[in-house]
Amino acid sequence: MGLFVLAIIFALVGAVLLGVPGLHRNPHLVRAGGFIALVIAIGLVALSTAIFVDDDKGGIVVRKFGPNLPPNRVVASHGEKGPQAEVLGPGWHFGYWPWLYDLNLVDTLTVDQGHVGVVSALDGKPMPPGEIFAPRWESSEDMLDGRKFLAEGLGYRGPQLTVLTPGRYRFNPRLFSVVSKPALMVDVGEVAVIKSNTGLDYQPAEGATVELVNGTPLVPDGYRGIWRTPRTPGAYYMHPDAFTIIKVKTTNRTYTYQDKHWAIRVRSKDGFTFPVDVRMSVSISASEAAHLVALLGNPDQIIKDDQEDEIITVLEARVILPLIRTIFRNTAETMNALQFVNSRSKVESEASNAMRTELGRYRIASEGVFIGNIELDETDAGKQLLATMTEREVALNQQGTFKEKQNAEEARARFILAQEEAEQQRKLAQAKYQVLVREQEAKAREVEATGEARYISITAEAKQQAYTSMARAIGAQGVTMLELLKVVADGKVQITPQVMVGGGGAGVIEALAGTMLGRAITPVPDQATGAASATSPGANSPQNRR
C-alpha cells in the first residue's frame, strides 16, 4: 500500500510538471522531470501490485471485493470474494492490487518414502449417491489443480480415492487437507487380501459365474468387495481407508497341544480318560487366501477363546482346535485304552487323513498330525493298567526267550552233528585219495624200475660189445690198462711212490692195483693205543706191510 501511495505522489508531481507551462525558465528540463516522475509512478504502481512466493512456499490469494460465493462453497473459482482456488508458484506475480487482494504463503507438503498422502477435498460437487470416496483421478497433479478441480466441475467434495505418492507437493490448504499415512507393505511369507469399500458392483458377463463364499462374492480388482487376487510381497500405494487390508500368512503354521493344560484329552471305550500330546502343521497358499478371508474374516486376528480362556488366532480358535479335538475324541471312543496306546501309528494316520479332508473345505493344506506322549499313566487306574500290560509283556517275552533258547540248542545240536558228518566225509575222501595216490606211485615205481633195468641191460650190452671190440684191437691187457688209467684220472690217485716201492718183477698193472687198494683203505684210531689202524680186512697182508 505504501508503494501505491508513493506512486500516486510521483504521478501528481509528473502531471504538474507537464501540465503547468512557464513554471521554470527551462521548460524542456521541467517536461523531462515530469516524464521521469510519471515513469517512476508507473513503476511504483507495478511494484505495488506484485507479490513474491518463495521456493518452498505456495501463494494463496484472497480476494477482498467481488461477487459472493455460492452457498456451501468455501473456495472461489470464478472471481468471487474469498480464497481463490489457484495456488501461485515460486517467483514474482503482478496485477494483484493491494486493496483488492491479500497473499497468504503456505508450506509445501512432503510425502516420505513408505507413506502415502491421503487427500480430502473441502469443496467441490456433492459425492455421487452410494459413494463414500470420490472417483479416481488419472493424475494426482490434476487433482491438486484448483482450477480443474472447481472451475471445470471435475472434483467432488470429501475423501479422494487418489492418493499422493512419495514426493513434494504444492497444494491449496483452503481446498484440500492432506494427511500422511503408511503405505501398504507386504512382507515375505504373507499376502494381502484386499477388501474394496468403493467402486462399482461386479456384474459378471452373460454365462460367467462368480465365486460365492458364504454369500460373499470374490470379484476382480477394481470392483467393490473382496478381490480374488491378493497382493504378494512388496509396497503398494493404496488408500488405507478405501481398502481394508487383511494380511494372511503363507508360511507353515505349527500348532502344538501338549502339557496338562493344552493336551487333547480323550476318553477310551473302556472308560479311561487321559491326555494326548498332538502336533500338526498346516499351510495356506496365496491363491486361496481370499477364500479363507471370505470364510473367517481375518484368520490371523488375535481373539480370546471362550473355552480355553486363551489368546489365540481366529483360525486356530474356529477351525484347527475344534477339528483336532473332535477327530481324536471320536477315534478314542472306538478303542480300549491299551488298544489306543498300541495303535499309535494307526491313530496318527487316520487323524492325518481326517484333518486333510476337513481342512480341504477351508482350502487349507495339512502336512499331517503327529502324536507325542500318550499319558495314560496320569491316573492311578491308568498306572495299574499299564503295569498289568507290562507284566504280561514281560511274561510273553520270557516265553519267547525260552523258546528261542530251545531253538538255539536244537540248532546247535544239528550243527555239531553236521560238523561231525562233514569231518567223517572229509577223512573218507582223504583215505580214498591216499589209496589212489599210492596206486599211482606204485605204478610209477614199476615203470621206473622197468626202465632202469632196461637201461642197465642196454648199457651192459653196449659196454660188452665195446670191450669186445677193444680187446680185439688192443688185447685184453690193453683194455684193462685203459680202464685203470681212467680210474686213476677220475680219482686223482698218486701212484708214483707206491709203484717204486715194489720189486721182484711185479708188472705195472699189479702196481697200479696195489696203489688203488691202498687209497681205498680208511685209517681208524685204535681204541687201546689211540694210533690209527686200517679197517680193511686185508690190512695186515704182506703186500701192505711192504
LUMMIGU-820014 format. One record per residue (C-alpha): residue in one letter; residue number from 0; y, z, x. Coordinates in nm, 3 decimals. Example, Ala and Ser with C-alpha at 12.3 -4.5 7.8 and 13.67 -1.06 7.14 Angstrom:
! LUMMIGU-820014
NODE  residuo  num  Y  Z  X
NODE  a  0  -0.450  0.780  1.230
NODE  s  1  -0.106  0.714  1.367
***
This chain:
! LUMMIGU-820014
NODE  residuo  num  Y  Z  X
NODE  m  0  0.000  0.000  0.000
NODE  g  1  0.238  0.075  0.288
NODE  l  2  0.190  -0.273  0.429
NODE  f  3  0.267  -0.425  0.090
NODE  v  4  0.593  -0.229  0.063
NODE  l  5  0.686  -0.329  0.414
NODE  a  6  0.609  -0.692  0.325
NODE  i  7  0.850  -0.669  0.030
NODE  i  8  1.121  -0.537  0.257
NODE  f  9  1.075  -0.822  0.502
NODE  a  10  1.074  -1.072  0.217
NODE  l  11  1.404  -0.939  0.085
NODE  v  12  1.555  -0.950  0.430
NODE  g  13  1.445  -1.306  0.476
NODE  a  14  1.577  -1.406  0.136
NODE  v  15  1.912  -1.251  0.212
NODE  l  16  1.941  -1.421  0.546
NODE  l  17  1.851  -1.756  0.399
NODE  g  18  2.045  -1.723  0.074
NODE  v  19  2.383  -1.588  0.187
NODE  p  20  2.583  -1.855  0.369
NODE  g  21  2.850  -1.766  0.629
NODE  l  22  2.707  -1.422  0.688
NODE  h  23  2.731  -1.487  1.058
NODE  r  24  2.924  -1.708  1.284
NODE  n  25  2.594  -1.874  1.390
NODE  p  26  2.426  -1.987  1.064
NODE  h  27  2.129  -2.151  1.243
NODE  l  28  2.030  -1.823  1.402
NODE  v  29  2.058  -1.647  1.068
NODE  r  30  1.832  -1.900  0.896
NODE  a  31  1.579  -1.868  1.180
NODE  g  32  1.576  -1.492  1.136
NODE  g  33  1.527  -1.536  0.763
NODE  f  34  1.228  -1.764  0.816
NODE  i  35  1.076  -1.515  1.060
NODE  a  36  1.125  -1.233  0.811
NODE  l  37  0.955  -1.434  0.541
NODE  v  38  0.661  -1.517  0.770
NODE  i  39  0.627  -1.152  0.857
NODE  a  40  0.640  -1.066  0.490
NODE  i  41  0.366  -1.316  0.412
NODE  g  42  0.153  -1.179  0.696
NODE  l  43  0.204  -0.824  0.575
NODE  v  44  0.108  -0.929  0.224
NODE  a  45  -0.210  -1.089  0.355
NODE  l  46  -0.294  -0.780  0.558
NODE  s  47  -0.229  -0.558  0.260
NODE  t  48  -0.498  -0.750  0.062
NODE  a  49  -0.754  -0.740  0.346
NODE  i  50  -1.042  -0.494  0.372
NODE  f  51  -1.282  -0.441  0.665
NODE  v  52  -1.652  -0.347  0.648
NODE  d  53  -1.837  -0.202  0.949
NODE  d  54  -2.164  -0.346  1.078
NODE  d  55  -2.378  -0.061  0.944
NODE  k  56  -2.199  -0.037  0.612
NODE  g  57  -2.169  -0.219  0.285
NODE  g  58  -1.850  -0.264  0.080
NODE  i  59  -1.841  -0.170  -0.288
NODE  v  60  -1.528  -0.296  -0.464
NODE  v  61  -1.391  -0.107  -0.765
NODE  r  62  -1.155  -0.299  -0.994
NODE  k  63  -0.872  -0.097  -1.147
NODE  f  64  -0.750  -0.341  -1.410
NODE  g  65  -0.933  -0.586  -1.628
NODE  p  66  -1.149  -0.607  -1.940
NODE  n  67  -1.357  -0.309  -2.033
NODE  l  68  -1.728  -0.306  -1.954
NODE  p  69  -1.963  -0.378  -2.241
NODE  p  70  -2.133  -0.074  -2.393
NODE  n  71  -2.415  0.079  -2.184
NODE  r  72  -2.310  -0.123  -1.879
NODE  v  73  -2.218  0.058  -1.557
NODE  v  74  -2.156  -0.230  -1.312
NODE  a  75  -1.919  -0.521  -1.367
NODE  s  76  -2.042  -0.872  -1.315
NODE  h  77  -1.762  -1.082  -1.477
NODE  g  78  -1.440  -0.918  -1.351
NODE  e  79  -1.447  -0.615  -1.578
NODE  k  80  -1.299  -0.286  -1.472
NODE  g  81  -1.518  -0.062  -1.264
NODE  p  82  -1.755  -0.110  -0.970
NODE  q  83  -1.838  -0.470  -0.902
NODE  a  84  -2.193  -0.596  -0.859
NODE  e  85  -2.127  -0.781  -0.533
NODE  v  86  -2.170  -0.598  -0.202
NODE  l  87  -1.933  -0.701  0.077
NODE  g  88  -2.091  -0.757  0.416
NODE  p  89  -1.951  -0.668  0.761
NODE  g  90  -1.611  -0.808  0.866
NODE  w  91  -1.271  -0.884  0.709
NODE  h  92  -1.229  -0.976  0.343
NODE  f  93  -0.897  -1.091  0.193
NODE  g  94  -0.748  -1.113  -0.156
NODE  y  95  -0.811  -0.760  -0.267
NODE  w  96  -0.469  -0.635  -0.379
NODE  p  97  -0.438  -0.265  -0.312
NODE  w  98  -0.302  -0.188  -0.660
NODE  l  99  -0.594  -0.382  -0.818
NODE  y  100  -0.896  -0.290  -0.605
NODE  d  101  -1.040  0.006  -0.419
NODE  l  102  -1.304  -0.019  -0.146
NODE  n  103  -1.596  0.219  -0.106
NODE  l  104  -1.805  0.195  0.210
NODE  v  105  -2.176  0.281  0.174
NODE  d  106  -2.451  0.316  0.432
NODE  t  107  -2.721  0.057  0.469
NODE  l  108  -3.081  0.153  0.393
NODE  t  109  -3.365  0.152  0.649
NODE  v  110  -3.726  0.148  0.527
NODE  d  111  -3.951  0.283  0.801
NODE  q  112  -4.282  0.138  0.909
NODE  g  113  -4.568  0.254  0.688
NODE  h  114  -4.335  0.304  0.392
NODE  v  115  -4.201  0.103  0.100
NODE  g  116  -3.868  0.118  -0.080
NODE  v  117  -3.916  0.191  -0.449
NODE  v  118  -3.624  0.037  -0.641
NODE  s  119  -3.490  0.135  -0.980
NODE  a  120  -3.205  -0.061  -1.144
NODE  l  121  -2.929  0.142  -1.313
NODE  d  122  -2.803  -0.158  -1.508
NODE  g  123  -2.939  -0.480  -1.647
NODE  k  124  -3.116  -0.614  -1.953
NODE  p  125  -3.337  -0.383  -2.155
NODE  m  126  -3.702  -0.374  -2.044
NODE  p  127  -3.936  -0.608  -2.236
NODE  p  128  -4.135  -0.432  -2.508
NODE  g  129  -4.455  -0.267  -2.382
NODE  e  130  -4.347  -0.285  -2.018
NODE  i  131  -4.258  0.011  -1.800
NODE  f  132  -4.183  -0.193  -1.486
NODE  a  133  -3.959  -0.497  -1.455
NODE  p  134  -4.131  -0.825  -1.370
NODE  r  135  -4.185  -0.901  -1.004
NODE  w  136  -3.920  -1.094  -0.812
NODE  e  137  -4.011  -1.369  -0.572
NODE  s  138  -3.783  -1.215  -0.309
NODE  s  139  -3.652  -0.863  -0.265
NODE  e  140  -3.323  -1.009  -0.126
NODE  d  141  -3.267  -1.198  -0.453
NODE  m  142  -3.333  -0.878  -0.645
NODE  l  143  -3.071  -0.684  -0.445
NODE  d  144  -2.812  -0.957  -0.501
NODE  g  145  -2.595  -0.803  -0.775
NODE  r  146  -2.455  -1.136  -0.896
NODE  k  147  -2.802  -1.282  -0.953
NODE  f  148  -2.931  -0.961  -1.098
NODE  l  149  -2.649  -0.915  -1.355
NODE  a  150  -2.434  -1.228  -1.380
NODE  e  151  -2.729  -1.462  -1.418
NODE  g  152  -2.909  -1.225  -1.651
NODE  l  153  -3.231  -1.206  -1.450
NODE  g  154  -3.251  -0.835  -1.392
NODE  y  155  -3.395  -0.563  -1.611
NODE  r  156  -3.284  -0.205  -1.617
NODE  g  157  -3.538  0.051  -1.496
NODE  p  158  -3.816  0.064  -1.235
NODE  q  159  -3.866  -0.259  -1.048
NODE  l  160  -4.217  -0.378  -0.964
NODE  t  161  -4.083  -0.542  -0.647
NODE  v  162  -4.071  -0.303  -0.351
NODE  l  163  -3.881  -0.320  -0.023
NODE  t  164  -4.100  -0.368  0.283
NODE  p  165  -4.007  -0.204  0.617
NODE  g  166  -3.665  -0.320  0.741
NODE  r  167  -3.289  -0.271  0.693
NODE  y  168  -3.116  -0.345  0.361
NODE  r  169  -2.759  -0.354  0.226
NODE  f  170  -2.752  -0.275  -0.144
NODE  n  171  -2.520  -0.154  -0.417
NODE  p  172  -2.592  0.214  -0.488
NODE  r  173  -2.393  0.181  -0.816
NODE  l  174  -2.654  -0.070  -0.931
NODE  f  175  -2.974  0.039  -0.758
NODE  s  176  -3.138  0.358  -0.647
NODE  v  177  -3.392  0.328  -0.365
NODE  v  178  -3.649  0.590  -0.263
NODE  s  179  -3.873  0.554  0.042
NODE  k  180  -4.240  0.634  -0.023
NODE  p  181  -4.558  0.597  0.187
NODE  a  182  -4.731  0.261  0.167
NODE  l  183  -5.096  0.230  0.073
NODE  m  184  -5.309  0.291  0.383
NODE  v  185  -5.685  0.233  0.351
NODE  d  186  -5.885  0.387  0.636
NODE  v  187  -6.214  0.271  0.783
NODE  g  188  -6.508  0.394  0.577
NODE  e  189  -6.332  0.370  0.243
NODE  v  190  -6.191  0.121  -0.006
NODE  a  191  -5.907  0.149  -0.255
NODE  v  192  -5.973  0.065  -0.619
NODE  i  193  -5.651  -0.047  -0.792
NODE  k  194  -5.570  0.050  -1.149
NODE  s  195  -5.265  -0.152  -1.256
NODE  n  196  -5.034  0.015  -1.505
NODE  t  197  -4.835  -0.302  -1.563
NODE  g  198  -4.890  -0.672  -1.612
NODE  l  199  -5.043  -0.891  -1.878
NODE  d  200  -5.363  -0.809  -2.061
NODE  y  201  -5.651  -1.016  -1.930
NODE  q  202  -5.776  -1.282  -2.169
NODE  p  203  -6.096  -1.445  -2.037
NODE  a  204  -6.134  -1.818  -2.072
NODE  e  205  -6.343  -1.956  -2.351
NODE  g  206  -6.709  -1.893  -2.276
NODE  a  207  -6.633  -1.650  -1.996
NODE  t  208  -6.731  -1.285  -2.013
NODE  v  209  -6.557  -0.978  -1.881
NODE  e  210  -6.746  -0.679  -1.741
NODE  l  211  -6.701  -0.369  -1.955
NODE  v  212  -6.781  -0.024  -1.817
NODE  n  213  -6.768  0.247  -2.083
NODE  g  214  -6.536  0.017  -2.277
NODE  t  215  -6.306  -0.032  -1.976
NODE  p  216  -6.276  -0.394  -1.854
NODE  l  217  -6.281  -0.487  -1.487
NODE  v  218  -6.009  -0.751  -1.454
NODE  p  219  -5.888  -0.992  -1.181
NODE  d  220  -5.595  -0.900  -0.959
NODE  g  221  -5.251  -0.906  -1.124
NODE  y  222  -5.360  -0.802  -1.473
NODE  r  223  -5.332  -0.468  -1.641
NODE  g  224  -5.641  -0.248  -1.592
NODE  i  225  -5.893  -0.180  -1.314
NODE  w  226  -5.904  -0.463  -1.063
NODE  r  227  -6.253  -0.585  -0.994
NODE  t  228  -6.189  -0.639  -0.621
NODE  p  229  -6.097  -0.326  -0.422
NODE  r  230  -5.874  -0.322  -0.117
NODE  t  231  -6.057  -0.298  0.216
NODE  p  232  -5.921  -0.105  0.520
NODE  g  233  -5.562  -0.199  0.606
NODE  a  234  -5.198  -0.143  0.498
NODE  y  235  -5.067  -0.264  0.159
NODE  y  236  -4.708  -0.267  0.032
NODE  m  237  -4.764  -0.185  -0.332
NODE  h  238  -4.558  0.013  -0.581
NODE  p  239  -4.711  0.364  -0.568
NODE  d  240  -4.612  0.433  -0.930
NODE  a  241  -4.701  0.098  -1.083
NODE  f  242  -5.052  0.111  -0.935
NODE  t  243  -5.287  0.406  -0.940
NODE  i  244  -5.478  0.411  -0.613
NODE  i  245  -5.831  0.555  -0.618
NODE  k  246  -5.995  0.574  -0.278
NODE  v  247  -6.375  0.566  -0.263
NODE  k  248  -6.578  0.647  0.048
NODE  t  249  -6.824  0.378  0.153
NODE  t  250  -6.989  0.578  0.431
NODE  n  251  -7.322  0.753  0.377
NODE  r  252  -7.291  1.074  0.178
NODE  t  253  -7.538  1.351  0.258
NODE  y  254  -7.598  1.632  0.011
NODE  t  255  -7.785  1.940  0.129
NODE  y  256  -7.917  2.207  -0.107
NODE  q  257  -8.063  2.499  0.082
NODE  d  258  -8.030  2.875  0.124
NODE  k  259  -8.079  3.110  -0.169
NODE  h  260  -7.760  3.005  -0.346
NODE  w  261  -7.776  2.625  -0.322
NODE  a  262  -8.151  2.557  -0.304
NODE  i  263  -8.307  2.381  -0.605
NODE  r  264  -8.504  2.644  -0.799
NODE  v  265  -8.816  2.518  -0.978
NODE  r  266  -9.090  2.673  -1.192
NODE  s  267  -9.451  2.563  -1.150
NODE  k  268  -9.711  2.512  -1.423
NODE  d  269  -9.880  2.844  -1.338
NODE  g  270  -9.554  3.041  -1.373
NODE  f  271  -9.427  3.074  -1.015
NODE  t  272  -9.051  3.035  -0.959
NODE  f  273  -8.934  2.950  -0.609
NODE  p  274  -8.651  2.764  -0.429
NODE  v  275  -8.692  2.427  -0.259
NODE  d  276  -8.461  2.307  0.021
NODE  v  277  -8.361  1.947  -0.053
NODE  r  278  -8.151  1.693  0.132
NODE  m  279  -8.059  1.346  0.015
NODE  s  280  -7.842  1.058  0.132
NODE  v  281  -7.657  0.803  -0.086
NODE  s  282  -7.405  0.527  -0.025
NODE  i  283  -7.159  0.324  -0.234
NODE  s  284  -7.090  -0.038  -0.148
NODE  a  285  -6.736  -0.175  -0.159
NODE  s  286  -6.829  -0.432  -0.424
NODE  e  287  -6.950  -0.157  -0.663
NODE  a  288  -6.661  0.086  -0.611
NODE  a  289  -6.464  -0.043  -0.914
NODE  h  290  -6.768  0.002  -1.138
NODE  l  291  -6.809  0.364  -1.025
NODE  v  292  -6.439  0.433  -1.082
NODE  a  293  -6.465  0.298  -1.436
NODE  l  294  -6.758  0.538  -1.495
NODE  l  295  -6.630  0.855  -1.329
NODE  g  296  -6.260  0.809  -1.271
NODE  n  297  -6.208  0.937  -0.919
NODE  p  298  -6.558  1.009  -0.780
NODE  d  299  -6.421  1.189  -0.470
NODE  q  300  -6.183  1.413  -0.659
NODE  i  301  -6.249  1.782  -0.592
NODE  i  302  -6.321  1.989  -0.903
NODE  k  303  -6.475  2.325  -0.982
NODE  d  304  -6.832  2.303  -1.106
NODE  d  305  -6.876  2.533  -1.405
NODE  q  306  -7.245  2.601  -1.346
NODE  e  307  -7.229  2.666  -0.972
NODE  d  308  -6.874  2.804  -0.971
NODE  e  309  -6.818  2.599  -0.655
NODE  i  310  -6.560  2.341  -0.546
NODE  i  311  -6.737  2.004  -0.520
NODE  t  312  -6.661  1.637  -0.587
NODE  v  313  -6.681  1.471  -0.927
NODE  l  314  -6.968  1.251  -0.810
NODE  e  315  -7.177  1.547  -0.697
NODE  a  316  -7.096  1.764  -0.999
NODE  r  317  -7.162  1.497  -1.263
NODE  v  318  -7.431  1.280  -1.105
NODE  i  319  -7.604  1.396  -0.787
NODE  l  320  -7.665  1.764  -0.858
NODE  p  321  -7.782  1.729  -1.222
NODE  l  322  -8.020  1.446  -1.130
NODE  i  323  -8.179  1.620  -0.833
NODE  r  324  -8.233  1.939  -1.035
NODE  t  325  -8.387  1.757  -1.327
NODE  i  326  -8.624  1.549  -1.113
NODE  f  327  -8.761  1.842  -0.912
NODE  r  328  -8.795  2.071  -1.212
NODE  n  329  -8.978  1.807  -1.412
NODE  t  330  -9.214  1.747  -1.120
NODE  a  331  -9.284  2.117  -1.064
NODE  e  332  -9.374  2.168  -1.432
NODE  t  333  -9.673  1.936  -1.390
NODE  m  334  -9.821  2.115  -1.087
NODE  n  335  -9.952  2.455  -0.984
NODE  a  336  -9.752  2.631  -0.715
NODE  l  337  -10.012  2.569  -0.442
NODE  q  338  -10.052  2.211  -0.557
NODE  f  339  -9.676  2.162  -0.530
NODE  v  340  -9.678  2.304  -0.176
NODE  n  341  -9.978  2.095  -0.068
NODE  s  342  -9.836  1.777  -0.228
NODE  r  343  -9.510  1.787  -0.039
NODE  s  344  -9.511  1.422  0.074
NODE  k  345  -9.613  1.303  -0.272
NODE  v  346  -9.338  1.504  -0.440
NODE  e  347  -9.087  1.372  -0.187
NODE  s  348  -9.190  1.011  -0.250
NODE  e  349  -9.180  1.047  -0.629
NODE  a  350  -8.840  1.218  -0.616
NODE  s  351  -8.701  0.941  -0.395
NODE  n  352  -8.818  0.669  -0.634
NODE  a  353  -8.682  0.856  -0.936
NODE  m  354  -8.341  0.907  -0.770
NODE  r  355  -8.318  0.540  -0.677
NODE  t  356  -8.386  0.443  -1.037
NODE  e  357  -8.135  0.688  -1.185
NODE  l  358  -7.861  0.621  -0.932
NODE  g  359  -7.905  0.247  -0.986
NODE  r  360  -7.735  0.289  -1.323
NODE  y  361  -7.426  0.405  -1.136
NODE  r  362  -7.451  0.123  -0.877
NODE  i  363  -7.524  0.385  -0.608
NODE  a  364  -7.783  0.324  -0.335
NODE  s  365  -8.011  0.611  -0.231
NODE  e  366  -8.155  0.642  0.120
NODE  g  367  -8.420  0.886  -0.001
NODE  v  368  -8.487  1.250  -0.086
NODE  f  369  -8.620  1.485  0.181
NODE  i  370  -8.780  1.826  0.124
NODE  g  371  -8.719  2.110  0.367
NODE  n  372  -8.864  2.457  0.318
NODE  i  373  -9.060  2.541  0.004
NODE  e  374  -9.006  2.915  -0.014
NODE  l  375  -9.297  3.017  -0.232
NODE  d  376  -9.310  3.348  -0.047
NODE  e  377  -8.976  3.458  -0.188
NODE  t  378  -9.155  3.690  -0.437
NODE  d  379  -9.446  3.932  -0.390
NODE  a  380  -9.663  3.721  -0.622
NODE  g  381  -9.590  3.416  -0.415
NODE  k  382  -9.671  3.600  -0.092
NODE  q  383  -10.006  3.714  -0.237
NODE  l  384  -10.084  3.361  -0.349
NODE  l  385  -10.009  3.224  -0.004
NODE  a  386  -10.218  3.499  0.159
NODE  t  387  -10.515  3.409  -0.062
NODE  m  388  -10.474  3.046  0.026
NODE  t  389  -10.454  3.135  0.395
NODE  e  390  -10.777  3.341  0.381
NODE  r  391  -10.953  3.058  0.203
NODE  e  392  -10.834  2.809  0.460
NODE  v  393  -10.949  3.038  0.743
NODE  a  394  -11.296  3.067  0.587
NODE  l  395  -11.317  2.692  0.541
NODE  n  396  -11.203  2.639  0.897
NODE  q  397  -11.470  2.881  1.026
NODE  q  398  -11.738  2.699  0.830
NODE  g  399  -11.615  2.378  0.971
NODE  t  400  -11.614  2.527  1.321
NODE  f  401  -11.976  2.649  1.288
NODE  k  402  -12.082  2.312  1.156
NODE  e  403  -11.909  2.137  1.443
NODE  k  404  -12.078  2.368  1.696
NODE  q  405  -12.418  2.295  1.539
NODE  n  406  -12.348  1.923  1.551
NODE  a  407  -12.237  1.961  1.911
NODE  e  408  -12.560  2.143  2.013
NODE  e  409  -12.773  1.883  1.840
NODE  a  410  -12.578  1.609  2.008
NODE  r  411  -12.617  1.787  2.342
NODE  a  412  -12.998  1.812  2.299
NODE  r  413  -13.013  1.444  2.212
NODE  f  414  -12.804  1.369  2.514
NODE  i  415  -13.029  1.569  2.750
NODE  l  416  -13.340  1.401  2.607
NODE  a  417  -13.181  1.062  2.653
NODE  q  418  -13.087  1.154  3.009
NODE  e  419  -13.448  1.262  3.089
NODE  e  420  -13.587  0.944  2.938
NODE  a  421  -13.343  0.740  3.135
NODE  e  422  -13.440  0.922  3.458
NODE  q  423  -13.811  0.860  3.400
NODE  q  424  -13.743  0.497  3.323
NODE  r  425  -13.545  0.476  3.646
NODE  k  426  -13.828  0.628  3.851
NODE  l  427  -14.086  0.400  3.688
NODE  a  428  -13.874  0.097  3.760
NODE  q  429  -13.824  0.216  4.119
NODE  a  430  -14.204  0.261  4.170
NODE  k  431  -14.273  -0.084  4.028
NODE  y  432  -14.012  -0.225  4.259
NODE  q  433  -14.160  -0.049  4.564
NODE  v  434  -14.507  -0.189  4.483
NODE  l  435  -14.362  -0.537  4.467
NODE  v  436  -14.178  -0.481  4.794
NODE  r  437  -14.490  -0.360  4.973
NODE  e  438  -14.692  -0.651  4.841
NODE  q  439  -14.431  -0.888  4.972
NODE  e  440  -14.416  -0.703  5.307
NODE  a  441  -14.799  -0.724  5.342
NODE  k  442  -14.789  -1.094  5.271
NODE  a  443  -14.509  -1.131  5.524
NODE  r  444  -14.710  -0.944  5.793
NODE  e  445  -15.017  -1.154  5.715
NODE  v  446  -14.819  -1.471  5.753
NODE  e  447  -14.656  -1.333  6.073
NODE  a  448  -14.998  -1.233  6.225
NODE  t  449  -15.142  -1.571  6.138
NODE  g  450  -14.853  -1.742  6.303
NODE  e  451  -14.870  -1.519  6.613
NODE  a  452  -15.245  -1.580  6.652
NODE  r  453  -15.190  -1.946  6.616
NODE  y  454  -14.911  -1.929  6.874
NODE  i  455  -15.130  -1.738  7.123
NODE  s  456  -15.417  -1.979  7.073
NODE  i  457  -15.196  -2.282  7.127
NODE  t  458  -15.023  -2.120  7.425
NODE  a  459  -15.359  -2.024  7.586
NODE  e  460  -15.494  -2.373  7.535
NODE  a  461  -15.180  -2.520  7.687
NODE  k  462  -15.195  -2.285  7.987
NODE  q  463  -15.564  -2.356  8.034
NODE  q  464  -15.501  -2.728  8.033
NODE  a  465  -15.207  -2.677  8.274
NODE  y  466  -15.412  -2.462  8.515
NODE  t  467  -15.699  -2.707  8.497
NODE  s  468  -15.467  -2.994  8.584
NODE  m  469  -15.305  -2.794  8.867
NODE  a  470  -15.642  -2.684  9.001
NODE  r  471  -15.748  -3.043  9.014
NODE  a  472  -15.433  -3.133  9.201
NODE  i  473  -15.390  -2.843  9.448
NODE  g  474  -15.703  -2.644  9.410
NODE  a  475  -15.778  -2.307  9.257
NODE  q  476  -15.643  -2.114  9.558
NODE  g  477  -15.313  -2.304  9.541
NODE  v  478  -15.272  -2.228  9.173
NODE  t  479  -15.334  -1.862  9.244
NODE  m  480  -15.078  -1.866  9.523
NODE  l  481  -14.812  -2.020  9.291
NODE  e  482  -14.867  -1.759  9.023
NODE  l  483  -14.841  -1.477  9.279
NODE  l  484  -14.518  -1.619  9.411
NODE  k  485  -14.375  -1.631  9.051
NODE  v  486  -14.466  -1.269  9.007
NODE  v  487  -14.301  -1.174  9.336
NODE  a  488  -13.989  -1.375  9.245
NODE  d  489  -13.962  -1.224  8.897
NODE  g  490  -14.021  -0.865  9.016
NODE  k  491  -13.824  -0.889  9.343
NODE  v  492  -14.115  -0.736  9.540
NODE  q  493  -14.052  -0.658  9.911
NODE  i  494  -14.368  -0.774  10.080
NODE  t  495  -14.288  -0.804  10.449
NODE  p  496  -14.369  -0.452  10.578
NODE  q  497  -14.690  -0.425  10.382
NODE  v  498  -14.812  -0.767  10.495
NODE  m  499  -14.753  -0.697  10.861
NODE  v  500  -14.945  -0.365  10.849
NODE  g  501  -15.263  -0.535  10.751
NODE  g  502  -15.519  -0.652  11.009
NODE  g  503  -15.870  -0.759  11.059
NODE  g  504  -15.822  -1.113  10.948
NODE  a  505  -15.719  -1.044  10.588
NODE  g  506  -15.571  -1.350  10.410
NODE  v  507  -15.224  -1.396  10.266
NODE  i  508  -15.348  -1.364  9.912
NODE  e  509  -15.512  -1.028  9.979
NODE  a  510  -15.194  -0.902  10.146
NODE  l  511  -14.979  -1.001  9.851
NODE  a  512  -15.222  -0.843  9.608
NODE  g  513  -15.216  -0.517  9.801
NODE  t  514  -14.842  -0.511  9.809
NODE  m  515  -14.818  -0.564  9.433
NODE  l  516  -15.069  -0.286  9.370
NODE  g  517  -14.861  -0.050  9.586
NODE  r  518  -14.546  -0.125  9.395
NODE  a  519  -14.726  -0.063  9.071
NODE  i  520  -14.824  0.294  9.171
NODE  t  521  -14.567  0.554  9.045
NODE  p  522  -14.537  0.873  9.260
NODE  v  523  -14.556  1.203  9.066
NODE  p  524  -14.485  1.553  9.204
NODE  d  525  -14.782  1.777  9.300
NODE  q  526  -14.798  2.094  9.094
NODE  a  527  -14.920  2.304  9.389
NODE  t  528  -14.705  2.180  9.676
NODE  g  529  -14.424  2.002  9.493
NODE  a  530  -14.490  1.687  9.704
NODE  a  531  -14.516  1.352  9.542
NODE  s  532  -14.863  1.206  9.489
NODE  a  533  -14.992  0.886  9.342
NODE  t  534  -15.110  0.872  8.985
NODE  s  535  -15.320  0.564  9.023
NODE  p  536  -15.696  0.625  9.032
NODE  g  537  -15.718  0.423  9.349
NODE  a  538  -15.452  0.616  9.542
NODE  n  539  -15.700  0.763  9.792
NODE  s  540  -15.867  0.438  9.877
NODE  p  541  -15.890  0.349  10.241
NODE  q  542  -15.669  0.048  10.198
NODE  n  543  -15.378  0.253  10.060
NODE  r  544  -15.419  0.516  10.330
NODE  r  545  -15.365  0.248  10.586
***
